[in-house]
Amino acid sequence: MKCPRCESTSYRKNGRRNDKQNYLCKNCGKQFLESVFSRSLETDSLANSNGYTKVSTAETTELSLLKNLPEEEITEKSLSSFSLTLAEQLLQTILSPSWLESAAFSQFIQKIQPKAEIKHQLDTGISLLLLDAENLKLDINSELFLASACKYPLQFKMAFANWKNPSIGKQDIELYNRGYQLVHVPEGKDSADAKMIAFGACIVRFYPTVKEILVCSSDGILIHLCNELQNQGLIVYWVRRQGQTLHIENRNTGKFTHYSLAMATEVPSLEKVVEQIQDLIKNEQDSINTRLHRLTTIASLFQERSNINNKSNYKQPEIEEITPIINNLSAQLIQEDPAEIPNEKTLDKLLLKIIQDIQTKSPQTQVSVSKLGSELRRITGESPNSIIKKLKLGSNFTKYLKSSPTFTLKMNGKEYEVMPLFSE
């Protein structure tokens, strides 16, 4: 091998470049790499040890002329034949079965796989969460809700605070166990906010695959960070707390999402509430229609059976057998027309009737104030307290029963039992 500039054979190794040995000419100082083909085309290029011709005579002539040209005068045209030959040989080697099954091919695949994964990450993107832990606390449910609001997976979380502050408590341990990176700031006003802004402004440099950022703090100064991140082309969610509600603002679209901390669920918009109420009303109407259809079917079957019995000279049902069925249906229909209670005397009579009916069905049952009130509400369609206040008989149902000359109350565990005075 010779120096490409002065053709001197006096050179030494000078490190590696692009995984190839680099050489330094001792004569002229030229640095060059070890070539794939030797410059001695007459010996190396024409034949190998078996005498097999690698390149044609025309190609050899071309390469010889190319060797004598200065580097700056080598043109694309002069290299075309040589490049074509080299490309053909490389394709034959790469596509051969022996190459595909070789260890070198496996190593090549392993080298390009990480680059493919990095490209996939750049295409898919990730989300980041920046938390001012001195200003806002996020439990695990709130964090999961914020992650669901993002289009990209939440893969990085960082919390800023003065972790020596006793008011923080054990929040640092909890956040660390949930995968947060903790950043300590010295004591001082807005120290955590300032550090968040400083770090967030250059977040793309550290995390080039980031697409969305959750800025979690109620401090108004963080609007500067939100604006800067938007200018860098990121989707920014500003998370703030008001009372027991988290307000998540998409700064790019202006859309708000609300999350209830007390109920651990998203607060629906007015439109969604109206839709849910409409669905409930529709479901209730369908249920009523279904029951009416069943009642009509039963009535038709009963009428058909009666006609069949008449034609077959069977004994028709006695009126006493039909009466209970009619009474039950009537009772259900009467419930839709609540009874009106005009005065105290009528109220007492109704309460006595309720107690009597309950004890007739279950003689051993003790009637509690709550059970008596539930039955009264079912019949009248009003709460017992509303009836008492409407008749100006006191402030609530229990106090009325205590002061009534018709009833007496007896404590049984945590509830009062109601008994008519005439029963004692």
Contacts in CASP RR format, 6 or more apart in sequence:
PFRMAT RR
TARGET T0000
AUTHOR 0000-0000-0000
METHOD contacts of the structure
MODEL  1
MKCPRCESTSYRKNGRRNDKQNYLCKNCGKQFLESVFSRSLETDSLANSN
GYTKVSTAETTELSLLKNLPEEEITEKSLSSFSLTLAEQLLQTILSPSWL
ESAAFSQFIQKIQPKAEIKHQLDTGISLLLLDAENLKLDINSELFLASAC
KYPLQFKMAFANWKNPSIGKQDIELYNRGYQLVHVPEGKDSADAKMIAFG
ACIVRFYPTVKEILVCSSDGILIHLCNELQNQGLIVYWVRRQGQTLHIEN
RNTGKFTHYSLAMATEVPSLEKVVEQIQDLIKNEQDSINTRLHRLTTIAS
LFQERSNINNKSNYKQPEIEEITPIINNLSAQLIQEDPAEIPNEKTLDKL
LLKIIQDIQTKSPQTQVSVSKLGSELRRITGESPNSIIKKLKLGSNFTKY
LKSSPTFTLKMNGKEYEVMPLFSE
1 9 0 8 1.000
1 11 0 8 1.000
1 23 0 8 1.000
1 34 0 8 1.000
1 35 0 8 1.000
1 38 0 8 1.000
1 39 0 8 1.000
2 8 0 8 1.000
2 9 0 8 1.000
2 39 0 8 1.000
3 9 0 8 1.000
3 11 0 8 1.000
3 25 0 8 1.000
3 27 0 8 1.000
3 28 0 8 1.000
3 30 0 8 1.000
3 32 0 8 1.000
4 30 0 8 1.000
4 32 0 8 1.000
4 39 0 8 1.000
4 71 0 8 1.000
5 25 0 8 1.000
5 28 0 8 1.000
5 30 0 8 1.000
5 32 0 8 1.000
6 25 0 8 1.000
6 27 0 8 1.000
6 28 0 8 1.000
6 30 0 8 1.000
8 25 0 8 1.000
8 26 0 8 1.000
8 27 0 8 1.000
8 28 0 8 1.000
10 25 0 8 1.000
10 26 0 8 1.000
10 27 0 8 1.000
11 23 0 8 1.000
11 24 0 8 1.000
11 25 0 8 1.000
11 26 0 8 1.000
12 23 0 8 1.000
12 24 0 8 1.000
12 26 0 8 1.000
13 21 0 8 1.000
13 22 0 8 1.000
13 23 0 8 1.000
13 24 0 8 1.000
14 22 0 8 1.000
14 23 0 8 1.000
14 24 0 8 1.000
14 31 0 8 1.000
15 21 0 8 1.000
15 22 0 8 1.000
16 22 0 8 1.000
17 33 0 8 1.000
18 33 0 8 1.000
20 33 0 8 1.000
20 34 0 8 1.000
21 33 0 8 1.000
21 34 0 8 1.000
22 31 0 8 1.000
22 32 0 8 1.000
22 33 0 8 1.000
23 31 0 8 1.000
23 32 0 8 1.000
23 33 0 8 1.000
23 34 0 8 1.000
24 30 0 8 1.000
24 31 0 8 1.000
25 31 0 8 1.000
25 32 0 8 1.000
36 86 0 8 1.000
37 44 0 8 1.000
37 45 0 8 1.000
37 63 0 8 1.000
38 44 0 8 1.000
38 45 0 8 1.000
39 67 0 8 1.000
41 60 0 8 1.000
41 63 0 8 1.000
41 64 0 8 1.000
41 67 0 8 1.000
42 60 0 8 1.000
42 64 0 8 1.000
45 54 0 8 1.000
45 55 0 8 1.000
45 60 0 8 1.000
45 63 0 8 1.000
46 53 0 8 1.000
46 54 0 8 1.000
46 55 0 8 1.000
46 60 0 8 1.000
47 53 0 8 1.000
47 54 0 8 1.000
48 54 0 8 1.000
55 63 0 8 1.000
55 85 0 8 1.000
59 81 0 8 1.000
59 82 0 8 1.000
59 85 0 8 1.000
62 78 0 8 1.000
62 81 0 8 1.000
62 82 0 8 1.000
63 82 0 8 1.000
65 78 0 8 1.000
66 74 0 8 1.000
66 78 0 8 1.000
66 79 0 8 1.000
66 82 0 8 1.000
69 78 0 8 1.000
93 99 0 8 1.000
99 105 0 8 1.000
121 209 0 8 1.000
122 208 0 8 1.000
122 209 0 8 1.000
124 152 0 8 1.000
124 209 0 8 1.000
125 152 0 8 1.000
125 153 0 8 1.000
125 209 0 8 1.000
125 210 0 8 1.000
125 211 0 8 1.000
126 152 0 8 1.000
126 153 0 8 1.000
126 154 0 8 1.000
126 155 0 8 1.000
126 156 0 8 1.000
126 207 0 8 1.000
126 209 0 8 1.000
126 210 0 8 1.000
126 211 0 8 1.000
126 212 0 8 1.000
127 147 0 8 1.000
127 150 0 8 1.000
127 151 0 8 1.000
127 152 0 8 1.000
127 153 0 8 1.000
127 154 0 8 1.000
127 155 0 8 1.000
127 156 0 8 1.000
127 210 0 8 1.000
127 211 0 8 1.000
127 212 0 8 1.000
127 213 0 8 1.000
127 214 0 8 1.000
128 154 0 8 1.000
128 155 0 8 1.000
128 156 0 8 1.000
128 157 0 8 1.000
128 158 0 8 1.000
128 203 0 8 1.000
128 207 0 8 1.000
128 210 0 8 1.000
128 212 0 8 1.000
128 213 0 8 1.000
128 214 0 8 1.000
129 143 0 8 1.000
129 146 0 8 1.000
129 154 0 8 1.000
129 156 0 8 1.000
129 157 0 8 1.000
129 158 0 8 1.000
129 213 0 8 1.000
129 214 0 8 1.000
129 216 0 8 1.000
130 158 0 8 1.000
130 160 0 8 1.000
130 196 0 8 1.000
130 199 0 8 1.000
130 200 0 8 1.000
130 213 0 8 1.000
130 214 0 8 1.000
130 215 0 8 1.000
130 216 0 8 1.000
131 138 0 8 1.000
131 157 0 8 1.000
131 158 0 8 1.000
131 159 0 8 1.000
131 160 0 8 1.000
131 175 0 8 1.000
131 180 0 8 1.000
131 216 0 8 1.000
131 217 0 8 1.000
132 160 0 8 1.000
132 161 0 8 1.000
132 192 0 8 1.000
132 193 0 8 1.000
132 196 0 8 1.000
132 216 0 8 1.000
132 217 0 8 1.000
132 219 0 8 1.000
132 222 0 8 1.000
133 159 0 8 1.000
133 160 0 8 1.000
133 161 0 8 1.000
133 168 0 8 1.000
133 171 0 8 1.000
133 172 0 8 1.000
133 175 0 8 1.000
133 192 0 8 1.000
134 160 0 8 1.000
134 161 0 8 1.000
134 162 0 8 1.000
134 165 0 8 1.000
134 168 0 8 1.000
134 192 0 8 1.000
135 192 0 8 1.000
135 193 0 8 1.000
135 217 0 8 1.000
135 218 0 8 1.000
135 219 0 8 1.000
136 216 0 8 1.000
136 217 0 8 1.000
136 218 0 8 1.000
136 239 0 8 1.000
136 240 0 8 1.000
136 241 0 8 1.000
137 171 0 8 1.000
138 146 0 8 1.000
138 216 0 8 1.000
139 261 0 8 1.000
140 178 0 8 1.000
141 264 0 8 1.000
142 246 0 8 1.000
142 259 0 8 1.000
142 261 0 8 1.000
142 264 0 8 1.000
143 157 0 8 1.000
143 178 0 8 1.000
145 246 0 8 1.000
145 259 0 8 1.000
145 266 0 8 1.000
146 154 0 8 1.000
146 214 0 8 1.000
146 216 0 8 1.000
146 237 0 8 1.000
146 239 0 8 1.000
146 248 0 8 1.000
147 153 0 8 1.000
147 154 0 8 1.000
149 237 0 8 1.000
149 248 0 8 1.000
149 257 0 8 1.000
150 212 0 8 1.000
150 214 0 8 1.000
150 237 0 8 1.000
151 211 0 8 1.000
151 212 0 8 1.000
151 235 0 8 1.000
152 211 0 8 1.000
152 212 0 8 1.000
154 214 0 8 1.000
156 181 0 8 1.000
156 207 0 8 1.000
156 210 0 8 1.000
157 175 0 8 1.000
157 178 0 8 1.000
157 179 0 8 1.000
157 180 0 8 1.000
157 181 0 8 1.000
158 180 0 8 1.000
158 181 0 8 1.000
158 182 0 8 1.000
158 183 0 8 1.000
158 199 0 8 1.000
159 172 0 8 1.000
159 175 0 8 1.000
159 180 0 8 1.000
159 181 0 8 1.000
159 182 0 8 1.000
159 183 0 8 1.000
160 183 0 8 1.000
160 185 0 8 1.000
160 192 0 8 1.000
160 195 0 8 1.000
160 196 0 8 1.000
160 199 0 8 1.000
161 168 0 8 1.000
161 171 0 8 1.000
161 172 0 8 1.000
161 182 0 8 1.000
161 183 0 8 1.000
161 184 0 8 1.000
161 185 0 8 1.000
161 192 0 8 1.000
162 168 0 8 1.000
162 184 0 8 1.000
162 185 0 8 1.000
162 186 0 8 1.000
162 187 0 8 1.000
162 188 0 8 1.000
162 191 0 8 1.000
162 192 0 8 1.000
163 172 0 8 1.000
163 182 0 8 1.000
163 184 0 8 1.000
164 184 0 8 1.000
164 187 0 8 1.000
165 187 0 8 1.000
172 182 0 8 1.000
175 182 0 8 1.000
176 182 0 8 1.000
183 195 0 8 1.000
183 199 0 8 1.000
185 191 0 8 1.000
185 192 0 8 1.000
185 194 0 8 1.000
185 195 0 8 1.000
190 219 0 8 1.000
190 221 0 8 1.000
193 217 0 8 1.000
193 219 0 8 1.000
193 221 0 8 1.000
193 222 0 8 1.000
196 215 0 8 1.000
196 217 0 8 1.000
196 222 0 8 1.000
196 225 0 8 1.000
197 221 0 8 1.000
197 222 0 8 1.000
197 224 0 8 1.000
197 225 0 8 1.000
197 228 0 8 1.000
200 213 0 8 1.000
200 225 0 8 1.000
200 228 0 8 1.000
200 229 0 8 1.000
201 225 0 8 1.000
201 228 0 8 1.000
201 229 0 8 1.000
203 210 0 8 1.000
203 213 0 8 1.000
203 229 0 8 1.000
204 210 0 8 1.000
204 232 0 8 1.000
204 234 0 8 1.000
210 234 0 8 1.000
211 234 0 8 1.000
211 235 0 8 1.000
212 234 0 8 1.000
212 235 0 8 1.000
212 236 0 8 1.000
212 237 0 8 1.000
213 229 0 8 1.000
213 234 0 8 1.000
213 235 0 8 1.000
213 236 0 8 1.000
213 237 0 8 1.000
214 237 0 8 1.000
214 239 0 8 1.000
215 222 0 8 1.000
215 225 0 8 1.000
215 226 0 8 1.000
215 229 0 8 1.000
215 236 0 8 1.000
215 237 0 8 1.000
215 238 0 8 1.000
215 239 0 8 1.000
216 239 0 8 1.000
217 239 0 8 1.000
217 240 0 8 1.000
218 240 0 8 1.000
218 241 0 8 1.000
218 242 0 8 1.000
222 238 0 8 1.000
223 238 0 8 1.000
226 236 0 8 1.000
226 238 0 8 1.000
226 251 0 8 1.000
229 236 0 8 1.000
230 236 0 8 1.000
230 251 0 8 1.000
230 252 0 8 1.000
235 250 0 8 1.000
235 252 0 8 1.000
236 250 0 8 1.000
236 251 0 8 1.000
236 252 0 8 1.000
237 248 0 8 1.000
237 249 0 8 1.000
237 250 0 8 1.000
237 251 0 8 1.000
238 248 0 8 1.000
238 249 0 8 1.000
238 251 0 8 1.000
239 246 0 8 1.000
239 247 0 8 1.000
239 248 0 8 1.000
239 249 0 8 1.000
240 246 0 8 1.000
240 247 0 8 1.000
240 249 0 8 1.000
241 247 0 8 1.000
241 261 0 8 1.000
243 261 0 8 1.000
244 260 0 8 1.000
244 261 0 8 1.000
244 262 0 8 1.000
245 258 0 8 1.000
245 259 0 8 1.000
245 260 0 8 1.000
245 261 0 8 1.000
245 267 0 8 1.000
246 258 0 8 1.000
246 259 0 8 1.000
246 261 0 8 1.000
247 256 0 8 1.000
247 257 0 8 1.000
247 258 0 8 1.000
248 256 0 8 1.000
248 257 0 8 1.000
248 258 0 8 1.000
248 259 0 8 1.000
249 255 0 8 1.000
249 256 0 8 1.000
250 256 0 8 1.000
250 257 0 8 1.000
257 266 0 8 1.000
258 266 0 8 1.000
258 267 0 8 1.000
259 265 0 8 1.000
259 266 0 8 1.000
259 267 0 8 1.000
260 266 0 8 1.000
260 267 0 8 1.000
268 276 0 8 1.000
295 329 0 8 1.000
306 316 0 8 1.000
306 317 0 8 1.000
308 314 0 8 1.000
309 315 0 8 1.000
309 316 0 8 1.000
310 316 0 8 1.000
335 378 0 8 1.000
335 379 0 8 1.000
338 379 0 8 1.000
338 380 0 8 1.000
338 381 0 8 1.000
338 382 0 8 1.000
339 350 0 8 1.000
339 379 0 8 1.000
339 380 0 8 1.000
340 380 0 8 1.000
341 347 0 8 1.000
341 350 0 8 1.000
341 380 0 8 1.000
341 387 0 8 1.000
341 391 0 8 1.000
343 391 0 8 1.000
344 391 0 8 1.000
344 393 0 8 1.000
347 387 0 8 1.000
347 391 0 8 1.000
347 393 0 8 1.000
348 404 0 8 1.000
348 406 0 8 1.000
348 407 0 8 1.000
350 376 0 8 1.000
350 379 0 8 1.000
351 372 0 8 1.000
351 376 0 8 1.000
351 406 0 8 1.000
351 407 0 8 1.000
351 418 0 8 1.000
352 406 0 8 1.000
352 420 0 8 1.000
354 367 0 8 1.000
354 372 0 8 1.000
354 375 0 8 1.000
354 376 0 8 1.000
354 379 0 8 1.000
355 367 0 8 1.000
355 372 0 8 1.000
355 418 0 8 1.000
355 419 0 8 1.000
355 420 0 8 1.000
358 365 0 8 1.000
358 367 0 8 1.000
358 371 0 8 1.000
358 375 0 8 1.000
359 365 0 8 1.000
359 367 0 8 1.000
366 412 0 8 1.000
366 417 0 8 1.000
367 417 0 8 1.000
367 418 0 8 1.000
367 419 0 8 1.000
368 412 0 8 1.000
368 415 0 8 1.000
368 416 0 8 1.000
368 417 0 8 1.000
368 418 0 8 1.000
369 397 0 8 1.000
369 398 0 8 1.000
369 401 0 8 1.000
369 409 0 8 1.000
369 415 0 8 1.000
369 416 0 8 1.000
369 417 0 8 1.000
369 418 0 8 1.000
370 415 0 8 1.000
372 384 0 8 1.000
372 418 0 8 1.000
373 384 0 8 1.000
373 397 0 8 1.000
376 384 0 8 1.000
376 387 0 8 1.000
377 383 0 8 1.000
377 384 0 8 1.000
380 387 0 8 1.000
382 390 0 8 1.000
384 396 0 8 1.000
384 397 0 8 1.000
385 395 0 8 1.000
385 396 0 8 1.000
385 397 0 8 1.000
387 397 0 8 1.000
388 394 0 8 1.000
388 395 0 8 1.000
388 396 0 8 1.000
388 397 0 8 1.000
388 400 0 8 1.000
389 395 0 8 1.000
393 400 0 8 1.000
394 400 0 8 1.000
398 409 0 8 1.000
398 416 0 8 1.000
401 407 0 8 1.000
401 409 0 8 1.000
401 416 0 8 1.000
401 418 0 8 1.000
402 409 0 8 1.000
405 421 0 8 1.000
406 420 0 8 1.000
406 421 0 8 1.000
407 418 0 8 1.000
407 419 0 8 1.000
407 420 0 8 1.000
407 421 0 8 1.000
408 418 0 8 1.000
408 419 0 8 1.000
408 420 0 8 1.000
408 421 0 8 1.000
408 424 0 8 1.000
409 416 0 8 1.000
409 417 0 8 1.000
409 418 0 8 1.000
409 419 0 8 1.000
410 416 0 8 1.000
410 417 0 8 1.000
410 419 0 8 1.000
411 417 0 8 1.000
END
